[in-house]
Every structure is written in C-alpha cells, then in structure tokens.
C-alpha cells in the first residue's frame, strides 16, 4: 500500500469542531494532522454564517438609509452597489481566513490541503492539489465532513443553474426578481436581504407556513412582516418544473390547491435544506455506517460504528448550527482525555437573522402538544417593551412556556429586535434551573430588550 504516515490524531475536515479540536490538542502537544479540501476555517466563515450575516448587515443598512425619514432625517433613496456589497462581504471573510491561517500555524498542527478518502479501514488517501497523494492514519480519527446545500431533483432545476447561498453571497449584480425555493431559515434570511438591497423577491414554500419548525403564530408573524416589506410568498405550493436559466430568465410551474400556474423571475435561489458530504469518500471501507439520508451513525459520544473513529458536526446528524459543532468539539476532547461528556440533554438555542430577529430555545407549543406535556403559555407583544419603541422596531412578540404544575421554564421564543441576545438570558436561566419567577422579579436594566422578560413572565397564568 506504500508509506502510511502515522499520527496520534487525524481529523478529516476543518470545520468548527475539527479545527477547534486540532488547535486545542496541538497546543497540548499532541501530534496531529487535519485534512481539508481548502476552506480554511471551515464553511461557517467562508460560505455560511459569517458572509451571510455580513450580507444581511449591508441589506439592513440599506433599509435604514432608505427609511431614514422615520428617524428624523431627510428622506431619499439608497443606491446599492452590489459589487461593493460583495467586496465588503469578501473582506470580512478574508480577514477571518487570514486570522485562522495564523492561529493554525501558531498551534502547531499539520494542515494537509486536498481531497481525502478512505482506502482501507484506517487509512485516508489525500489527493493533493499539485498532483500526487499522501496516505495518513491515526490512533484516533475524527470525521468533520460537513454538509452542502441540497438541490431537489425537480425537472429542469439543475439545468437552470440555480444559485445556492454560496453563489448568492458572491453576486456583484442585483437580481431583478429572485425566486427563493424554501421558506426555512436560510431562505428567510436571503429573501429579506435581497429585498432590502432592491430585488423583487418571491418565496415559494411547499408547507403551510414560513419557518415551518416554529409555532403557527410565529410563522404567521414572519409572513406578515415579509408581506409588509413587499416580499411575495406562495405557501402550500409545489414546484413541478423549471425552465430557463438563472441569471437571465426562469419560469416555474407551480401546483397550488390542485391547480397549476406559472411564475416568472430572473434568478432562482435554492434554500431547500442540506445534505451530508459523506458520499464517495470510502466510508464503507472504513466500516463507518451512514443512515438512509447519508448522515454518519454515531452514539451519544459521537463514536461511529468503526472502532477508533468518531464523527463531529452536521454530517454526524448534529443540529446544523456552528455553536453545536463547538459542543461536539468539547465531547471529542472529553473522549481523548477520558471524560464522560455526551450529547444527552443538550439545550440548543438558535437565532435567525431576519429583522426583527427570530430566536428560540427549548420547547414550543407544537413540541409540547406532540409530546403530551402540559404547559402554561405567556405572551408579550413587542410594543410593550420600551426599548423596542426607541428602536422603532415594535414588530413581533415574546412567548414563554412554563410547567403546568411547576415553575420550570420549558421554552422561549421571540420574534423581535435583538432576539438572539435575549434568548441567551433565558437559556442561562433554564440551564440553572431557575423558576420563571426569577426572570419575572429580577432587576433587569432599563431600557433594554431583556427587560421585556420581566413583563413576559408576569403574564404566566396561575397554576
């Protein structure tokens, strides 16, 4: 088989979990290598979280400038230069990539750039960019394979050369009419951003609401704010055929309520979920099983079906958030150091960076009903929060779920300004097993968005 280079730790993929584990263990003196296709720092900083939020920030500034009269300044149009928007986004990414190159070098692990695949149970062959190969093995191997945007197998869709979020983030032109396939979190962020930058936007969602994992009242509120901003939304709608080419002219054939119609636009953005990058890399040769959807099968300590091999991050079926990948790193570190950390009982928050933000932690009403958990529900409209009025952002609401027969906080959702920050405060209370009365009666700074928690939890119905 030729020479095989042996390491103490070998990591295939340099996403959040893999790169953090590598830097930590290398600083601790472990001999290790990371095999990475070429996204220095992982997808989050290159093609996902960071560039998306940079684009969203540009879009929100454009909206503020356009609507500046409401803040006492002379009205006028905001002229958007998409080439400059793209350059700013690329600059944010480039700076973070350079930071990662420096941190990688300082930590001391070996970074191997190339395409890796298993050629034997514990041997990974790397095809190097300049030609040639290397073969590597490790006492412990960690897979951090990631996911990519799914492109549904719809007639004509692939031939239309649609955008995913990756290509959309690099656009130096403004789509005349952007058709967004999917009303989930990525679709929502991209749809609002491009609308605020100046595109006509239509969102096509096959389900009955936007943000389908949320309660119906949240979905309805998101729909209302999208319609208010001039974003067209087609719910309960199936796309049956695509013709044309994205970037020029495209036509969608839609099935709605038993009837058919067509919808025309200039560009298609596919936001229809993600698929694991596990195919074609020889996992079967390593004895690593995947499920029907291609995700690596792992236990609560992220161990795969192959001895000495673990899987981290999205391709291991972990919830698709960078902060969860960071916790997967903590579990992997625990494995190496002989600890007992697992995925059991993880309390995972998230935020969707539309404006106003959408955030949640714990159960929602739909979850509670499905699981047969009795709850008390408190709700507070955002105009009741003084800080929301000072920001001129009073759309949305807060909602909390409390035990029906106790005082434990079971869940919290917020559609409102700075929701991602407020969610963190509730999450800490849940971690600490504080009763809801602690947030009801605690002294919170005025005027802040978090202050609304005093009012929200004052609305909890009596047991």
VOPAGU-2260 file (C-alpha; in pm, 1 decimal, decimal comma):
REM VOPAGU-2260
SITE   aa  ch    i         X         Y         Z
SITE  UNK   A    0       0,0       0,0       0,0
SITE  UNK   A    1     300,6     230,0      21,0
SITE  UNK   A    2     416,8     450,9     305,2
SITE  UNK   A    3     146,8     549,4     551,7
SITE  UNK   A    4     213,5     846,0     778,9
SITE  UNK   A    5     105,8     778,4    1134,7
SITE  UNK   A    6     -40,7    1043,2    1369,8
SITE  UNK   A    7    -182,2    1035,2    1718,9
SITE  UNK   A    8    -492,3    1220,3    1599,1
SITE  UNK   A    9    -615,8    1254,5    1241,0
SITE  UNK   A   10    -902,2    1486,6    1151,9
SITE  UNK   A   11   -1078,2    1473,9     815,4
SITE  UNK   A   12   -1240,5    1813,7     766,5
SITE  UNK   A   13   -1158,5    2150,6     917,4
SITE  UNK   A   14   -1497,1    2288,3    1020,5
SITE  UNK   A   15   -1572,9    2439,9    1360,0
SITE  UNK   A   16   -1548,8    2114,7    1554,2
SITE  UNK   A   17   -1244,1    1979,6    1372,2
SITE  UNK   A   18   -1034,7    2296,4    1365,8
SITE  UNK   A   19   -1104,0    2375,2    1733,3
SITE  UNK   A   20   -1012,1    2022,3    1837,3
SITE  UNK   A   21    -694,2    2040,5    1627,5
SITE  UNK   A   22    -573,1    2369,6    1770,1
SITE  UNK   A   23    -650,7    2266,3    2127,6
SITE  UNK   A   24    -483,4    1927,3    2104,6
SITE  UNK   A   25    -181,1    2059,0    1911,6
SITE  UNK   A   26    -119,8    2322,3    2179,1
SITE  UNK   A   27    -133,8    2038,5    2433,8
SITE  UNK   A   28     149,1    1861,6    2249,8
SITE  UNK   A   29     -48,6    1600,2    2055,2
SITE  UNK   A   30      85,7    1507,3    1709,5
SITE  UNK   A   31    -195,4    1551,2    1463,2
SITE  UNK   A   32    -292,0    1644,5    1111,1
SITE  UNK   A   33    -604,1    1799,2     961,4
SITE  UNK   A   34    -708,9    1713,8     605,9
SITE  UNK   A   35    -912,6    1993,3     448,5
SITE  UNK   A   36   -1039,1    2046,4      93,2
SITE  UNK   A   37    -948,2    2413,2     101,5
SITE  UNK   A   38   -1194,2    2615,0     311,1
SITE  UNK   A   39    -950,3    2748,0     569,0
SITE  UNK   A   40   -1152,4    2784,6     887,6
SITE  UNK   A   41   -1448,8    2582,5     761,1
SITE  UNK   A   42   -1775,3    2663,0     588,7
SITE  UNK   A   43   -1905,0    2893,5     864,6
SITE  UNK   A   44   -1655,1    3169,6     799,1
SITE  UNK   A   45   -1617,8    3107,5     424,1
SITE  UNK   A   46   -1962,0    3039,1     279,4
SITE  UNK   A   47   -2220,7    3030,7     557,6
SITE  UNK   A   48   -2273,2    3214,5     887,2
SITE  UNK   A   49   -2020,0    3495,4     858,5
SITE  UNK   A   50   -2067,0    3604,5     495,5
SITE  UNK   A   51   -2443,2    3564,7     525,3
SITE  UNK   A   52   -2456,8    3795,1     825,3
SITE  UNK   A   53   -2224,9    4040,7     650,8
SITE  UNK   A   54   -2468,6    4049,9     358,0
SITE  UNK   A   55   -2763,9    4086,3     595,5
SITE  UNK   A   56   -2589,8    4379,1     764,7
SITE  UNK   A   57   -2543,3    4558,3     431,9
SITE  UNK   A   58   -2908,6    4496,2     349,8
SITE  UNK   A   59   -3026,3    4629,5     685,3
SITE  UNK   A   60   -2814,8    4942,5     647,4
SITE  UNK   A   61   -2969,1    4994,3     303,7
SITE  UNK   A   62   -3312,8    4967,5     462,0
SITE  UNK   A   63   -3222,6    5219,3     733,8
SITE  UNK   A   64   -3090,3    5468,8     480,5
SITE  UNK   A   65   -3395,2    5423,4     262,3
SITE  UNK   A   66   -3629,6    5473,5     559,7
SITE  UNK   A   67   -3425,5    5742,6     733,7
SITE  UNK   A   68   -3716,5    5986,7     741,3
SITE  UNK   A   69   -3868,0    5784,6    1027,2
SITE  UNK   A   70   -3558,7    5873,5    1235,1
SITE  UNK   A   71   -3584,6    6246,1    1166,1
SITE  UNK   A   72   -3353,5    6266,2     865,1
SITE  UNK   A   73   -3431,0    6383,5     515,6
SITE  UNK   A   74   -3582,4    6108,6     303,7
SITE  UNK   A   75   -3425,3    5971,3     -10,2
SITE  UNK   A   76   -3338,4    5656,5    -197,1
SITE  UNK   A   77   -3043,3    5433,1    -107,9
SITE  UNK   A   78   -2842,2    5341,7    -415,1
SITE  UNK   A   79   -2692,5    4997,8    -367,0
SITE  UNK   A   80   -2368,5    4897,1    -539,1
SITE  UNK   A   81   -2374,1    4516,9    -533,4
SITE  UNK   A   82   -2008,3    4493,6    -632,5
SITE  UNK   A   83   -1919,6    4692,7    -320,8
SITE  UNK   A   84   -2156,6    4482,9    -108,8
SITE  UNK   A   85   -1987,2    4166,2    -237,1
SITE  UNK   A   86   -1643,6    4319,2    -177,4
SITE  UNK   A   87   -1731,5    4406,7     181,1
SITE  UNK   A   88   -1857,2    4052,0     242,7
SITE  UNK   A   89   -1541,4    3907,5      86,6
SITE  UNK   A   90   -1330,2    4137,7     301,8
SITE  UNK   A   91   -1493,2    4016,5     620,7
SITE  UNK   A   92   -1433,4    3656,0     514,1
SITE  UNK   A   93   -1075,4    3722,5     400,8
SITE  UNK   A   94    -981,5    3879,1     730,7
SITE  UNK   A   95   -1111,9    3581,0     926,9
SITE  UNK   A   96    -941,9    3332,2     693,3
SITE  UNK   A   97    -610,4    3510,5     749,2
SITE  UNK   A   98    -666,9    3500,5    1123,5
SITE  UNK   A   99    -723,4    3125,6    1100,6
SITE  UNK   A  100    -409,7    3067,8     896,5
SITE  UNK   A  101    -211,5    3242,9    1168,7
SITE  UNK   A  102    -382,8    3054,2    1450,9
SITE  UNK   A  103    -332,8    2720,6    1274,6
SITE  UNK   A  104      37,3    2788,5    1230,4
SITE  UNK   A  105      79,2    2903,8    1590,3
SITE  UNK   A  106     -94,0    2594,9    1729,4
SITE  UNK   A  107     144,9    2361,3    1550,1
SITE  UNK   A  108     -77,7    2102,5    1382,0
SITE  UNK   A  109     -13,2    1994,4    1024,2
SITE  UNK   A  110    -266,8    2118,6     771,8
SITE  UNK   A  111    -293,8    1895,1     464,9
SITE  UNK   A  112    -485,7    2055,0     179,6
SITE  UNK   A  113    -650,7    1804,8     -52,4
SITE  UNK   A  114    -937,2    1562,0    -108,3
SITE  UNK   A  115    -936,6    1278,1     143,4
SITE  UNK   A  116   -1097,7     935,5     114,3
SITE  UNK   A  117   -1060,4     605,2     294,4
SITE  UNK   A  118    -872,0     338,5     100,8
SITE  UNK   A  119    -850,9      93,1     392,6
SITE  UNK   A  120   -1020,9      64,8     733,4
SITE  UNK   A  121    -796,9     325,5     899,3
SITE  UNK   A  122    -609,2     477,7     607,2
SITE  UNK   A  123    -704,0     803,3     433,0
SITE  UNK   A  124    -551,3     885,2      95,5
SITE  UNK   A  125    -528,0    1254,4      13,2
SITE  UNK   A  126    -522,5    1377,2    -346,1
SITE  UNK   A  127    -301,9    1684,7    -336,0
SITE  UNK   A  128    -382,5    1999,5    -538,5
SITE  UNK   A  129     -48,0    1994,5    -719,4
SITE  UNK   A  130     -69,9    1626,9    -801,9
SITE  UNK   A  131      34,2    1318,7    -612,8
SITE  UNK   A  132    -108,6    1163,6    -299,0
SITE  UNK   A  133     -33,2    1107,4      67,4
SITE  UNK   A  134    -164,9     830,3     289,5
SITE  UNK   A  135    -231,1     900,6     655,7
SITE  UNK   A  136    -363,1     715,0     957,6
SITE  UNK   A  137    -417,3     794,8    1323,3
SITE  UNK   A  138    -466,8     624,9    1657,2
SITE  UNK   A  139    -792,5     818,1    1673,1
SITE  UNK   A  140    -966,8     952,8    1364,0
SITE  UNK   A  141   -1230,4    1226,0    1372,4
SITE  UNK   A  142   -1458,4    1297,4    1076,4
SITE  UNK   A  143   -1579,3    1656,3    1036,0
SITE  UNK   A  144   -1729,2    1626,5     690,4
SITE  UNK   A  145   -1996,4    1896,3     687,6
SITE  UNK   A  146   -2293,8    1940,2     458,5
SITE  UNK   A  147   -2377,9    2118,6     135,1
SITE  UNK   A  148   -2691,9    2284,2       2,6
SITE  UNK   A  149   -2945,8    2036,2    -130,8
SITE  UNK   A  150   -3070,0    2086,0    -486,4
SITE  UNK   A  151   -3400,7    1897,0    -526,7
SITE  UNK   A  152   -3442,3    1662,7    -819,1
SITE  UNK   A  153   -3700,9    1878,6    -995,7
SITE  UNK   A  154   -3738,5    1867,1   -1373,6
SITE  UNK   A  155   -3522,7    2140,7   -1522,6
SITE  UNK   A  156   -3386,2    2276,6   -1193,0
SITE  UNK   A  157   -3023,5    2167,5   -1228,0
SITE  UNK   A  158   -3018,4    2266,8   -1592,8
SITE  UNK   A  159   -3130,1    2615,4   -1486,6
SITE  UNK   A  160   -2801,4    2653,4   -1292,3
SITE  UNK   A  161   -2968,0    2784,7    -975,3
SITE  UNK   A  162   -2799,4    2981,8    -701,8
SITE  UNK   A  163   -2742,4    2839,0    -357,3
SITE  UNK   A  164   -2647,7    3064,8     -68,0
SITE  UNK   A  165   -2282,3    3018,6    -170,3
SITE  UNK   A  166   -2320,6    3179,4    -512,6
SITE  UNK   A  167   -2571,4    3436,2    -388,9
SITE  UNK   A  168   -2318,1    3571,4    -139,7
SITE  UNK   A  169   -2077,9    3648,0    -424,7
SITE  UNK   A  170   -2321,1    3821,7    -660,5
SITE  UNK   A  171   -2194,1    4152,3    -793,5
SITE  UNK   A  172   -2526,8    4227,5    -957,3
SITE  UNK   A  173   -2874,5    4266,6    -812,7
SITE  UNK   A  174   -3128,7    4007,5    -928,3
SITE  UNK   A  175   -3428,2    4171,5   -1091,0
SITE  UNK   A  176   -3671,2    3915,1    -946,9
SITE  UNK   A  177   -3531,9    3649,1    -713,7
SITE  UNK   A  178   -3736,4    3330,1    -671,5
SITE  UNK   A  179   -3647,0    3162,5    -340,5
SITE  UNK   A  180   -3730,0    2792,9    -318,6
SITE  UNK   A  181   -3784,9    2726,0      50,2
SITE  UNK   A  182   -3921,7    2921,2     344,8
SITE  UNK   A  183   -3686,1    2786,2     611,1
SITE  UNK   A  184   -3419,0    2978,4     797,0
SITE  UNK   A  185   -3171,8    3023,0     508,6
SITE  UNK   A  186   -3447,4    3115,5     265,7
SITE  UNK   A  187   -3586,9    3373,9     507,2
SITE  UNK   A  188   -3253,4    3546,1     563,9
SITE  UNK   A  189   -3163,4    3558,9     196,6
SITE  UNK   A  190   -3510,8    3665,2      82,5
SITE  UNK   A  191   -3528,5    3964,7     315,3
SITE  UNK   A  192   -3168,7    4066,7     245,3
SITE  UNK   A  193   -3213,4    4077,4    -131,1
SITE  UNK   A  194   -3545,8    4255,2     -98,6
SITE  UNK   A  195   -3382,3    4525,2     112,7
SITE  UNK   A  196   -3097,4    4551,8    -136,8
SITE  UNK   A  197   -3354,8    4621,2    -407,6
SITE  UNK   A  198   -3464,2    4296,2    -571,9
SITE  UNK   A  199   -3820,5    4186,7    -620,7
SITE  UNK   A  200   -3846,0    3862,5    -422,7
SITE  UNK   A  201   -4091,1    3572,4    -415,2
SITE  UNK   A  202   -4062,1    3289,1    -162,7
SITE  UNK   A  203   -4211,9    2953,0    -262,0
SITE  UNK   A  204   -4277,8    2718,7      31,6
SITE  UNK   A  205   -4435,5    2374,9      -2,1
SITE  UNK   A  206   -4562,9    2379,4     357,6
SITE  UNK   A  207   -4847,2    2575,0     515,8
SITE  UNK   A  208   -4625,7    2842,5     678,9
SITE  UNK   A  209   -4288,9    3011,1     674,4
SITE  UNK   A  210   -4039,0    2890,8     937,2
SITE  UNK   A  211   -4206,9    2552,0     939,5
SITE  UNK   A  212   -4036,7    2430,9    1259,0
SITE  UNK   A  213   -4195,2    2711,2    1458,8
SITE  UNK   A  214   -4541,4    2752,3    1605,7
SITE  UNK   A  215   -4812,1    2875,9    1367,1
SITE  UNK   A  216   -4829,1    3217,5    1536,6
SITE  UNK   A  217   -4457,4    3267,1    1473,0
SITE  UNK   A  218   -4495,9    3162,2    1111,4
SITE  UNK   A  219   -4789,3    3398,9    1067,9
SITE  UNK   A  220   -4593,5    3688,3    1217,9
SITE  UNK   A  221   -4297,8    3626,4     985,9
SITE  UNK   A  222   -4537,0    3613,7     691,3
SITE  UNK   A  223   -4690,8    3945,8     794,8
SITE  UNK   A  224   -4355,3    4123,1     816,2
SITE  UNK   A  225   -4246,4    3979,1     479,8
SITE  UNK   A  226   -4565,0    4098,6     312,9
SITE  UNK   A  227   -4518,4    4438,3     477,7
SITE  UNK   A  228   -4175,3    4461,8     316,1
SITE  UNK   A  229   -4309,7    4370,7     -26,2
SITE  UNK   A  230   -4189,0    4010,1     -37,8
SITE  UNK   A  231   -4437,9    3786,8    -218,5
SITE  UNK   A  232   -4498,9    3449,5     -52,9
SITE  UNK   A  233   -4652,6    3136,1    -205,2
SITE  UNK   A  234   -4747,9    2878,8      61,6
SITE  UNK   A  235   -4870,7    2521,8      10,7
SITE  UNK   A  236   -4702,8    2537,9    -327,0
SITE  UNK   A  237   -4510,5    2270,2    -515,0
SITE  UNK   A  238   -4267,8    2349,4    -795,1
SITE  UNK   A  239   -4317,3    2085,6   -1063,6
SITE  UNK   A  240   -4093,9    2216,4   -1341,4
SITE  UNK   A  241   -3828,9    2479,2   -1410,2
SITE  UNK   A  242   -3740,3    2624,2   -1748,2
SITE  UNK   A  243   -3486,6    2887,4   -1847,8
SITE  UNK   A  244   -3157,5    2983,7   -1688,0
SITE  UNK   A  245   -3099,5    3155,9   -1355,1
SITE  UNK   A  246   -2943,3    3496,4   -1406,3
SITE  UNK   A  247   -3131,9    3550,1   -1730,5
SITE  UNK   A  248   -3496,4    3440,4   -1720,4
SITE  UNK   A  249   -3666,1    3148,1   -1549,2
SITE  UNK   A  250   -4020,6    3014,2   -1532,2
SITE  UNK   A  251   -4155,8    2792,0   -1257,4
SITE  UNK   A  252   -4459,0    2571,3   -1299,0
SITE  UNK   A  253   -4643,7    2568,4    -967,3
SITE  UNK   A  254   -4905,1    2333,0    -825,6
SITE  UNK   A  255   -5137,4    2505,5    -577,4
SITE  UNK   A  256   -5457,3    2360,3    -437,3
SITE  UNK   A  257   -5498,8    2122,0    -728,2
SITE  UNK   A  258   -5449,4    2393,9    -988,3
SITE  UNK   A  259   -5143,6    2491,3   -1191,4
SITE  UNK   A  260   -4993,1    2827,3   -1275,9
SITE  UNK   A  261   -4657,6    2971,1   -1378,9
SITE  UNK   A  262   -4428,5    3221,7   -1210,7
SITE  UNK   A  263   -4153,3    3410,7   -1388,0
SITE  UNK   A  264   -3835,0    3558,4   -1244,3
SITE  UNK   A  265   -3475,4    3636,5   -1327,6
SITE  UNK   A  266   -3291,9    3418,0   -1072,7
SITE  UNK   A  267   -3356,9    3108,4    -861,1
SITE  UNK   A  268   -3210,5    3062,8    -513,1
SITE  UNK   A  269   -3245,3    2710,5    -374,1
SITE  UNK   A  270   -3286,0    2700,6       4,4
SITE  UNK   A  271   -3427,7    2351,8      42,4
SITE  UNK   A  272   -3217,8    2205,6     320,8
SITE  UNK   A  273   -2875,5    2043,9     333,4
SITE  UNK   A  274   -2722,3    1703,5     262,2
SITE  UNK   A  275   -2416,8    1544,7     428,8
SITE  UNK   A  276   -2088,8    1528,8     238,3
SITE  UNK   A  277   -2038,8    1159,0     304,3
SITE  UNK   A  278   -2070,5    1007,3     -42,8
SITE  UNK   A  279   -1766,7     898,2    -241,1
SITE  UNK   A  280   -1509,4     911,2      38,7
SITE  UNK   A  281   -1488,2     539,3     115,1
SITE  UNK   A  282   -1669,9     530,1     447,5
SITE  UNK   A  283   -1775,5     173,6     369,1
SITE  UNK   A  284   -1406,8      73,2     353,0
SITE  UNK   A  285   -1359,7     221,2     698,0
SITE  UNK   A  286   -1659,5      35,7     841,7
SITE  UNK   A  287   -1840,8     363,3     910,4
SITE  UNK   A  288   -2216,7     325,2     868,3
SITE  UNK   A  289   -2445,8     601,6     741,9
SITE  UNK   A  290   -2823,4     624,5     766,2
SITE  UNK   A  291   -3072,4     639,1     479,5
SITE  UNK   A  292   -3012,5    1013,0     437,1
SITE  UNK   A  293   -2634,2     973,9     433,1
SITE  UNK   A  294   -2560,3    1100,8     784,4
SITE  UNK   A  295   -2292,6     917,4     982,2
SITE  UNK   A  296   -2440,0     692,7    1251,1
SITE  UNK   A  297   -2298,2     787,2    1593,6
SITE  UNK   A  298   -2371,4     722,0    1957,6
SITE  UNK   A  299   -2408,9     981,1    2234,2
SITE  UNK   A  300   -2029,3    1018,8    2249,6
SITE  UNK   A  301   -2011,8    1066,6    1870,3
SITE  UNK   A  302   -1844,0     727,9    1815,6
SITE  UNK   A  303   -1913,4     573,5    1474,9
SITE  UNK   A  304   -1963,5     204,4    1401,8
SITE  UNK   A  305   -1588,7     173,6    1331,0
SITE  UNK   A  306   -1356,0     135,6    1631,5
SITE  UNK   A  307   -1136,7     439,4    1688,2
SITE  UNK   A  308   -1335,2     667,0    1455,3
SITE  UNK   A  309   -1566,7     946,9    1568,3
SITE  UNK   A  310   -1778,7    1191,9    1366,3
SITE  UNK   A  311   -1849,1    1555,5    1450,9
SITE  UNK   A  312   -2076,0    1830,5    1328,0
SITE  UNK   A  313   -2356,5    1835,3    1075,8
SITE  UNK   A  314   -2262,0    1519,5     885,5
SITE  UNK   A  315   -2293,1    1330,0    1213,8
SITE  UNK   A  316   -2654,6    1439,9    1243,3
SITE  UNK   A  317   -2585,7    1712,1    1499,5
SITE  UNK   A  318   -2823,3    2010,2    1473,7
SITE  UNK   A  319   -2691,7    2234,5    1196,6
SITE  UNK   A  320   -2551,5    2521,8    1398,7
SITE  UNK   A  321   -2190,6    2626,5    1448,1
SITE  UNK   A  322   -2241,9    2650,2    1824,1
SITE  UNK   A  323   -2347,4    2283,8    1827,8
SITE  UNK   A  324   -2033,9    2189,3    1635,2
SITE  UNK   A  325   -1836,1    2368,8    1905,1
SITE  UNK   A  326   -2002,3    2147,8    2164,5
SITE  UNK   A  327   -1919,1    1841,6    1953,3
SITE  UNK   A  328   -1555,1    1951,7    1988,8
SITE  UNK   A  329   -1599,8    1950,9    2367,7
SITE  UNK   A  330   -1732,0    1594,8    2351,0
SITE  UNK   A  331   -1441,3    1485,4    2130,0
SITE  UNK   A  332   -1193,4    1645,8    2370,3
SITE  UNK   A  333   -1364,6    1461,3    2655,6
SITE  UNK   A  334   -1321,4    1134,5    2464,1
SITE  UNK   A  335    -949,0    1199,1    2418,8
SITE  UNK   A  336    -894,3    1299,0    2781,0
SITE  UNK   A  337   -1106,7    1020,7    2930,1
SITE  UNK   A  338   -1404,6    1234,3    3031,5
SITE  UNK   A  339   -1771,9    1148,5    3015,9
SITE  UNK   A  340   -1933,3    1437,4    2823,3
SITE  UNK   A  341   -2213,8    1329,1    2586,6
SITE  UNK   A  342   -2485,7    1474,0    2365,8
SITE  UNK   A  343   -2755,5    1386,5    2620,1
SITE  UNK   A  344   -2974,8    1671,8    2737,6
SITE  UNK   A  345   -2818,3    1945,7    2526,3
SITE  UNK   A  346   -3016,8    2270,9    2543,7
SITE  UNK   A  347   -2963,2    2420,5    2199,0
SITE  UNK   A  348   -3063,4    2777,5    2112,3
SITE  UNK   A  349   -3069,4    2937,7    1770,9
SITE  UNK   A  350   -3132,3    3269,2    1604,7
SITE  UNK   A  351   -3250,0    3353,3    1253,3
SITE  UNK   A  352   -3106,9    3684,6    1138,0
SITE  UNK   A  353   -3403,0    3834,6     966,4
SITE  UNK   A  354   -3509,6    4173,4    1100,7
SITE  UNK   A  355   -3651,0    4163,2    1358,4
SITE  UNK   A  356   -3460,7    3853,9    1466,6
SITE  UNK   A  357   -3623,0    3518,8    1540,5
SITE  UNK   A  358   -3480,7    3316,2    1826,7
SITE  UNK   A  359   -3583,3    3013,3    2027,5
SITE  UNK   A  360   -3461,1    2773,2    2294,5
SITE  UNK   A  361   -3637,0    2468,4    2435,7
SITE  UNK   A  362   -3989,1    2355,1    2354,4
SITE  UNK   A  363   -4250,2    2539,7    2156,0
SITE  UNK   A  364   -4623,8    2481,1    2184,9
SITE  UNK   A  365   -4624,8    2238,9    1892,7
SITE  UNK   A  366   -4349,1    2029,6    2054,2
SITE  UNK   A  367   -4525,4    2029,2    2390,4
SITE  UNK   A  368   -4854,9    1921,0    2238,2
SITE  UNK   A  369   -4687,1    1644,3    2037,3
SITE  UNK   A  370   -4508,9    1514,8    2347,5
SITE  UNK   A  371   -4815,2    1540,9    2571,0
SITE  UNK   A  372   -4652,4    1796,2    2801,8
SITE  UNK   A  373   -4894,7    2029,3    2978,4
SITE  UNK   A  374   -4770,9    2389,4    2984,2
SITE  UNK   A  375   -4870,8    2741,1    3074,9
SITE  UNK   A  376   -4810,6    2993,0    2798,2
SITE  UNK   A  377   -4722,7    3359,6    2843,0
SITE  UNK   A  378   -4705,0    3605,0    2555,3
SITE  UNK   A  379   -4599,5    3967,3    2522,2
SITE  UNK   A  380   -4628,0    4190,4    2215,0
SITE  UNK   A  381   -4311,9    4386,3    2140,7
SITE  UNK   A  382   -4473,1    4734,7    2166,7
SITE  UNK   A  383   -4491,0    4669,0    2543,0
SITE  UNK   A  384   -4110,0    4678,6    2561,0
SITE  UNK   A  385   -3982,9    5039,9    2585,3
SITE  UNK   A  386   -3655,5    4960,6    2410,0
SITE  UNK   A  387   -3844,6    4832,5    2107,4
SITE  UNK   A  388   -4014,6    5169,9    2078,3
SITE  UNK   A  389   -3685,2    5360,0    2096,1
SITE  UNK   A  390   -3553,1    5141,3    1813,6
SITE  UNK   A  391   -3871,9    5192,5    1606,9
SITE  UNK   A  392   -3892,2    4813,4    1581,3
SITE  UNK   A  393   -4212,3    4702,6    1751,9
SITE  UNK   A  394   -4296,5    4409,6    1528,1
SITE  UNK   A  395   -4318,4    4065,8    1683,2
SITE  UNK   A  396   -4364,6    3914,9    2028,4
SITE  UNK   A  397   -4209,5    3709,2    2306,8
SITE  UNK   A  398   -4354,8    3378,7    2420,9
SITE  UNK   A  399   -4262,4    3150,0    2710,8
SITE  UNK   A  400   -4368,4    2800,3    2810,4
SITE  UNK   A  401   -4375,8    2715,2    3181,0
SITE  UNK   A  402   -4460,5    2385,8    3351,8
SITE  UNK   A  403   -4832,4    2347,5    3412,0
SITE  UNK   A  404   -4774,1    2209,3    3760,2
SITE  UNK   A  405   -4445,3    2377,1    3847,7
SITE  UNK   A  406   -4229,5    2683,4    3785,1
SITE  UNK   A  407   -3968,3    2547,4    3541,0
SITE  UNK   A  408   -3917,6    2731,0    3211,7
SITE  UNK   A  409   -3958,7    2478,0    2929,7
SITE  UNK   A  410   -3919,8    2700,3    2626,1
SITE  UNK   A  411   -3889,3    3053,1    2495,0
SITE  UNK   A  412   -3939,4    3208,2    2152,1
SITE  UNK   A  413   -3900,8    3565,4    2036,5
SITE  UNK   A  414   -3958,0    3749,8    1713,5
SITE  UNK   A  415   -3815,3    4091,2    1789,7
SITE  UNK   A  416   -3512,2    4316,4    1786,1
SITE  UNK   A  417   -3203,7    4152,4    1942,3
SITE  UNK   A  418   -3388,2    3824,6    1994,1
SITE  UNK   A  419   -3065,5    3623,5    1974,4
SITE  UNK   A  420   -2926,0    3808,0    2275,5
SITE  UNK   A  421   -3245,6    3780,0    2481,4
SITE  UNK   A  422   -3266,8    3405,6    2412,8
SITE  UNK   A  423   -2926,2    3365,2    2579,3
SITE  UNK   A  424   -3058,1    3516,9    2902,8
SITE  UNK   A  425   -3349,6    3272,6    2914,7
SITE  UNK   A  426   -3122,0    2982,6    2824,8
SITE  UNK   A  427   -2893,6    3058,1    3119,9
SITE  UNK   A  428   -3196,9    3058,5    3348,2
SITE  UNK   A  429   -3303,4    2720,9    3205,6
SITE  UNK   A  430   -2953,2    2575,4    3247,5
SITE  UNK   A  431   -2951,1    2696,5    3606,7
SITE  UNK   A  432   -3297,9    2550,2    3665,8
SITE  UNK   A  433   -3423,8    2884,0    3790,5
SITE  UNK   A  434   -3800,7    2920,6    3832,3
SITE  UNK   A  435   -3971,3    3155,8    3591,0
SITE  UNK   A  436   -4027,4    3391,3    3884,5
SITE  UNK   A  437   -3653,3    3471,6    3883,8
SITE  UNK   A  438   -3694,4    3640,9    3545,7
SITE  UNK   A  439   -4027,5    3786,8    3647,3
SITE  UNK   A  440   -3892,3    3950,6    3962,6
SITE  UNK   A  441   -3523,0    4005,2    3883,7
SITE  UNK   A  442   -3384,6    4356,4    3832,2
SITE  UNK   A  443   -3306,2    4393,2    3460,7
SITE  UNK   A  444   -3151,6    4707,8    3312,4
SITE  UNK   A  445   -3380,8    4970,3    3163,5
SITE  UNK   A  446   -3426,6    5029,2    2877,2
SITE  UNK   A  447   -3309,5    4700,4    2726,3
SITE  UNK   A  448   -3482,1    4431,6    2523,7
SITE  UNK   A  449   -3411,9    4179,9    2801,5
SITE  UNK   A  450   -3619,1    4396,8    3034,7
SITE  UNK   A  451   -3921,0    4264,7    2848,5
SITE  UNK   A  452   -3867,5    3934,2    3028,6
SITE  UNK   A  453   -3998,9    4097,1    3349,5
SITE  UNK   A  454   -4323,5    4176,1    3170,5
SITE  UNK   A  455   -4343,5    3847,5    2980,2
SITE  UNK   A  456   -4311,8    3626,8    3285,4
SITE  UNK   A  457   -4558,4    3844,8    3474,8
SITE  UNK   A  458   -4810,9    3715,9    3219,7
SITE  UNK   A  459   -4771,5    3348,6    3312,3
SITE  UNK   A  460   -5119,5    3218,7    3401,5
SITE  UNK   A  461   -5163,9    3084,7    3754,3
SITE  UNK   A  462   -5112,1    2710,5    3803,5
